[in-house]
Amino acid sequence: MVDTALLIILLLICVLVFLFSFWRNLKDDYLPSQIFSLAFNVFLLATLGFYVWRYVGNLAFWVVILSLLLGYIIGSIRSRIKIYDGLDGAVISILISVLFSSLLLFKFRSSQLVLFYGMIAAGIIIYSLVKKNYKSFVWYKSGRRGFSGLFVIGVFFLTRSIVSIVKPELTYYLYEYDIIISGLISFMSFLNIFILGGK
């Protein structure tokens, strides 16, 4: 009973952190109604993803990732927020809110969770550094938004792919084709950066 209450409180904290961070990143360019409409769709699909978590075994990680992606795309269309415009805010907000759930390490200690939260923390640091400097990159002529989010996504899944090869026992919810899927997502993220840089 106590554990359930703590999990609910932790979940609420993560939700509030995400909402605040997402609003803070987009408030200068979009209306609150647009921002929270997008956030609602992300939460709605993410909740659905977590609901089927227990039924899909090792596919759980990818089900949640897919639900987040679909929620973001649907939310972007409905709220009329450009996908690349909201991507940076969505990525850093998800990372920060997930990092708050690292309090679970006090109860569930495993090398998999330690590595996962380590990658989340590293993603936040990388995002901050890249966000601060990407417009000064000579080769990134367009200076368009989306660079920081795509870069962090690329690094995160590239790291997951490498860890899955070198130390598969440390990969959380490792799936048979995890290495290929993670590598493909990383490649597509960096390819999108290249395409954005040329515009």
C-alpha positions as a LaTeX table, in Angstrom:
\begin{tabular}{lrrr}
\hline
Residue & $x$ (\AA) & $y$ (\AA) & $z$ (\AA) \\
\hline
Met1 & 0.00 & 0.00 & 0.00 \\
Val2 & 2.81 & 2.37 & 0.98 \\
Asp3 & 4.80 & 1.46 & $-2.13$ \\
Thr4 & 1.80 & 2.21 & $-4.36$ \\
Ala5 & 1.29 & 5.59 & $-2.69$ \\
Leu6 & 4.96 & 6.48 & $-3.16$ \\
Leu7 & 4.85 & 5.47 & $-6.82$ \\
Ile8 & 1.76 & 7.61 & $-7.41$ \\
Ile9 & 3.39 & 10.61 & $-5.70$ \\
Leu10 & 6.57 & 10.09 & $-7.73$ \\
Leu11 & 4.55 & 9.85 & $-10.94$ \\
Leu12 & 2.71 & 13.09 & $-10.15$ \\
Ile13 & 6.01 & 14.85 & $-9.49$ \\
Cys14 & 7.40 & 13.62 & $-12.83$ \\
Val15 & 4.25 & 14.79 & $-14.64$ \\
Leu16 & 4.40 & 18.26 & $-13.06$ \\
Val17 & 8.12 & 18.56 & $-13.82$ \\
Phe18 & 7.49 & 17.64 & $-17.44$ \\
Leu19 & 4.64 & 20.13 & $-17.82$ \\
Phe20 & 6.59 & 22.98 & $-16.26$ \\
Ser21 & 9.75 & 22.29 & $-18.26$ \\
Phe22 & 7.83 & 21.86 & $-21.53$ \\
Trp23 & 5.86 & 25.06 & $-20.99$ \\
Arg24 & 9.03 & 26.95 & $-20.06$ \\
Asn25 & 10.76 & 25.87 & $-23.28$ \\
Leu26 & 7.87 & 26.81 & $-25.60$ \\
Lys27 & 6.10 & 29.69 & $-23.83$ \\
Asp28 & 7.83 & 32.41 & $-25.88$ \\
Asp29 & 6.58 & 31.06 & $-29.20$ \\
Tyr30 & 3.30 & 29.27 & $-28.54$ \\
Leu31 & 0.12 & 29.74 & $-26.54$ \\
Pro32 & $-0.34$ & 27.77 & $-23.30$ \\
Ser33 & $-3.36$ & 26.03 & $-24.86$ \\
Gln34 & $-1.17$ & 24.74 & $-27.69$ \\
Ile35 & 1.61 & 23.65 & $-25.36$ \\
Phe36 & $-0.65$ & 21.76 & $-22.97$ \\
Ser37 & $-2.63$ & 20.24 & $-25.84$ \\
Leu38 & 0.58 & 18.69 & $-27.14$ \\
Ala39 & 1.59 & 17.60 & $-23.63$ \\
Phe40 & $-1.83$ & 16.00 & $-23.09$ \\
Asn41 & $-1.48$ & 13.87 & $-26.22$ \\
Val42 & 2.00 & 12.77 & $-25.16$ \\
Phe43 & 0.68 & 11.74 & $-21.74$ \\
Leu44 & $-2.37$ & 10.02 & $-23.18$ \\
Leu45 & $-0.35$ & 7.79 & $-25.50$ \\
Ala46 & 2.41 & 7.27 & $-22.92$ \\
Thr47 & $-0.20$ & 6.10 & $-20.41$ \\
Leu48 & $-1.50$ & 3.64 & $-22.98$ \\
Gly49 & 2.05 & 2.43 & $-23.55$ \\
Phe50 & 2.62 & 1.88 & $-19.83$ \\
Tyr51 & $-0.74$ & 0.11 & $-19.56$ \\
Val52 & 0.33 & $-2.60$ & $-22.02$ \\
Trp53 & 3.86 & $-2.71$ & $-20.52$ \\
Arg54 & 3.23 & $-5.88$ & $-18.51$ \\
Tyr55 & 1.85 & $-7.81$ & $-21.49$ \\
Val56 & 4.66 & $-7.33$ & $-24.02$ \\
Gly57 & 7.74 & $-8.68$ & $-22.23$ \\
Asn58 & 11.02 & $-7.38$ & $-23.63$ \\
Leu59 & 9.13 & $-5.20$ & $-26.10$ \\
Ala60 & 8.03 & $-2.96$ & $-23.20$ \\
Phe61 & 10.78 & $-0.39$ & $-23.80$ \\
Trp62 & 9.89 & $-0.02$ & $-27.48$ \\
Val63 & 6.16 & 0.12 & $-26.81$ \\
Val64 & 6.71 & 3.11 & $-24.51$ \\
Ile65 & 9.08 & 4.79 & $-26.98$ \\
Leu66 & 6.58 & 4.26 & $-29.81$ \\
Ser67 & 3.69 & 5.59 & $-27.73$ \\
Leu68 & 5.69 & 8.70 & $-26.83$ \\
Leu69 & 6.55 & 9.27 & $-30.49$ \\
Leu70 & 2.96 & 8.80 & $-31.68$ \\
Gly71 & 1.69 & 11.05 & $-28.89$ \\
Tyr72 & 4.15 & 13.75 & $-29.89$ \\
Ile73 & 3.34 & 13.56 & $-33.60$ \\
Ile74 & $-0.44$ & 13.53 & $-33.05$ \\
Gly75 & $-0.11$ & 16.30 & $-30.47$ \\
Ser76 & 2.01 & 18.42 & $-32.82$ \\
Ile77 & $-0.59$ & 18.12 & $-35.57$ \\
Arg78 & $-3.52$ & 18.90 & $-33.28$ \\
Ser79 & $-1.82$ & 21.78 & $-31.48$ \\
Arg80 & $-0.24$ & 23.18 & $-34.66$ \\
Ile81 & 3.19 & 23.22 & $-33.10$ \\
Lys82 & 5.88 & 22.46 & $-35.66$ \\
Ile83 & 7.51 & 19.12 & $-34.96$ \\
Tyr84 & 11.07 & 20.47 & $-34.91$ \\
Asp85 & 10.07 & 23.53 & $-32.88$ \\
Gly86 & 8.74 & 21.44 & $-30.01$ \\
Leu87 & 11.27 & 18.61 & $-30.23$ \\
Asp88 & 14.00 & 20.21 & $-28.12$ \\
Gly89 & 11.54 & 21.10 & $-25.37$ \\
Ala90 & 9.96 & 17.64 & $-25.44$ \\
Val91 & 13.28 & 15.79 & $-25.26$ \\
Ile92 & 14.77 & 17.80 & $-22.38$ \\
Ser93 & 11.46 & 17.79 & $-20.49$ \\
Ile94 & 11.15 & 14.01 & $-20.78$ \\
Leu95 & 14.77 & 13.55 & $-19.68$ \\
Ile96 & 14.38 & 15.80 & $-16.63$ \\
Ser97 & 11.07 & 14.24 & $-15.57$ \\
Val98 & 12.47 & 10.71 & $-15.97$ \\
Leu99 & 15.54 & 11.68 & $-13.92$ \\
Phe100 & 13.22 & 12.58 & $-11.03$ \\
Ser101 & 12.05 & 8.98 & $-10.99$ \\
Ser102 & 15.64 & 7.93 & $-10.20$ \\
Leu103 & 14.47 & 7.98 & $-6.57$ \\
Leu104 & 13.34 & 4.46 & $-7.39$ \\
Leu105 & 16.99 & 3.45 & $-7.08$ \\
Phe106 & 16.59 & 3.62 & $-3.31$ \\
Lys107 & 14.12 & 0.73 & $-3.57$ \\
Phe108 & 15.05 & $-1.10$ & $-6.76$ \\
Arg109 & 18.81 & $-1.34$ & $-7.06$ \\
Ser110 & 20.20 & $-2.88$ & $-10.23$ \\
Ser111 & 23.06 & $-2.22$ & $-12.61$ \\
Gln112 & 20.51 & $-1.85$ & $-15.43$ \\
Leu113 & 18.69 & 1.00 & $-13.69$ \\
Val114 & 21.97 & 2.68 & $-12.70$ \\
Leu115 & 23.13 & 2.64 & $-16.31$ \\
Phe116 & 19.73 & 3.84 & $-17.55$ \\
Tyr117 & 19.62 & 6.83 & $-15.20$ \\
Gly118 & 23.30 & 7.50 & $-15.91$ \\
Met119 & 22.44 & 7.79 & $-19.60$ \\
Ile120 & 19.52 & 10.08 & $-18.77$ \\
Ala121 & 21.77 & 12.36 & $-16.69$ \\
Ala122 & 24.41 & 12.36 & $-19.43$ \\
Gly123 & 21.69 & 13.22 & $-21.97$ \\
Ile124 & 20.70 & 16.29 & $-19.94$ \\
Ile125 & 24.32 & 17.47 & $-19.75$ \\
Ile126 & 24.88 & 16.89 & $-23.47$ \\
Tyr127 & 21.63 & 18.68 & $-24.29$ \\
Ser128 & 22.64 & 21.73 & $-22.25$ \\
Leu129 & 26.06 & 21.95 & $-23.89$ \\
Val130 & 24.74 & 21.47 & $-27.41$ \\
Lys131 & 21.77 & 23.83 & $-26.93$ \\
Lys132 & 24.14 & 26.56 & $-25.80$ \\
Asn133 & 26.56 & 26.23 & $-28.70$ \\
Tyr134 & 24.87 & 24.67 & $-31.75$ \\
Lys135 & 24.14 & 27.99 & $-33.49$ \\
Ser136 & 27.86 & 28.69 & $-33.56$ \\
Phe137 & 28.54 & 25.52 & $-35.58$ \\
Val138 & 29.72 & 26.74 & $-38.99$ \\
Trp139 & 28.49 & 23.62 & $-40.76$ \\
Tyr140 & 24.98 & 23.96 & $-39.29$ \\
Lys141 & 24.00 & 26.84 & $-41.55$ \\
Ser142 & 20.27 & 26.81 & $-40.93$ \\
Gly143 & 20.53 & 27.19 & $-37.15$ \\
Arg144 & 17.07 & 25.62 & $-36.95$ \\
Arg145 & 15.54 & 24.21 & $-33.81$ \\
Gly146 & 15.51 & 20.50 & $-33.29$ \\
Phe147 & 19.28 & 20.06 & $-33.37$ \\
Ser148 & 19.72 & 19.55 & $-29.62$ \\
Gly149 & 16.83 & 17.09 & $-29.33$ \\
Leu150 & 17.91 & 15.07 & $-32.35$ \\
Phe151 & 21.53 & 15.01 & $-31.21$ \\
Val152 & 20.62 & 13.70 & $-27.74$ \\
Ile153 & 18.29 & 11.08 & $-29.26$ \\
Gly154 & 21.08 & 10.01 & $-31.62$ \\
Val155 & 23.66 & 9.71 & $-28.83$ \\
Phe156 & 21.23 & 7.94 & $-26.46$ \\
Phe157 & 20.29 & 5.20 & $-28.91$ \\
Leu158 & 23.82 & 4.86 & $-30.26$ \\
Thr159 & 24.98 & 4.27 & $-26.67$ \\
Arg160 & 22.16 & 1.78 & $-26.11$ \\
Ser161 & 23.15 & $-0.07$ & $-29.25$ \\
Ile162 & 26.83 & $-0.23$ & $-28.22$ \\
Val163 & 25.98 & $-1.37$ & $-24.67$ \\
Ser164 & 23.67 & $-4.03$ & $-26.13$ \\
Ile165 & 26.66 & $-5.41$ & $-28.05$ \\
Val166 & 29.36 & $-5.11$ & $-25.38$ \\
Lys167 & 27.36 & $-5.73$ & $-22.18$ \\
Pro168 & 23.89 & $-7.04$ & $-23.14$ \\
Glu169 & 23.11 & $-7.88$ & $-19.50$ \\
Leu170 & 23.15 & $-4.14$ & $-18.71$ \\
Thr171 & 20.56 & $-3.21$ & $-21.33$ \\
Tyr172 & 17.14 & $-2.63$ & $-19.83$ \\
Tyr173 & 14.44 & $-4.70$ & $-21.60$ \\
Leu174 & 16.79 & $-5.99$ & $-24.27$ \\
Tyr175 & 14.96 & $-7.24$ & $-27.35$ \\
Glu176 & 16.24 & $-9.59$ & $-30.03$ \\
Tyr177 & 16.56 & $-6.84$ & $-32.64$ \\
Asp178 & 17.40 & $-4.09$ & $-30.13$ \\
Ile179 & 20.86 & $-3.38$ & $-31.54$ \\
Ile180 & 19.52 & $-2.87$ & $-35.06$ \\
Ile181 & 16.54 & $-0.75$ & $-34.00$ \\
Ser182 & 18.63 & 1.45 & $-31.67$ \\
Gly183 & 21.29 & 1.87 & $-34.36$ \\
Leu184 & 18.68 & 2.76 & $-36.96$ \\
Ile185 & 17.05 & 5.39 & $-34.72$ \\
Ser186 & 20.47 & 6.89 & $-34.01$ \\
Phe187 & 21.29 & 6.99 & $-37.73$ \\
Met188 & 17.93 & 8.61 & $-38.59$ \\
Ser189 & 18.45 & 11.25 & $-35.89$ \\
Phe190 & 21.87 & 12.24 & $-37.22$ \\
Leu191 & 20.54 & 12.12 & $-40.79$ \\
Asn192 & 17.78 & 14.55 & $-39.81$ \\
Ile193 & 20.41 & 16.88 & $-38.34$ \\
Phe194 & 22.28 & 16.75 & $-41.65$ \\
Ile195 & 19.10 & 17.52 & $-43.58$ \\
Leu196 & 18.20 & 20.40 & $-41.24$ \\
Gly197 & 21.73 & 21.77 & $-41.49$ \\
Gly198 & 21.43 & 22.08 & $-45.25$ \\
Lys199 & 18.22 & 24.16 & $-45.18$ \\
\hline
\end{tabular}
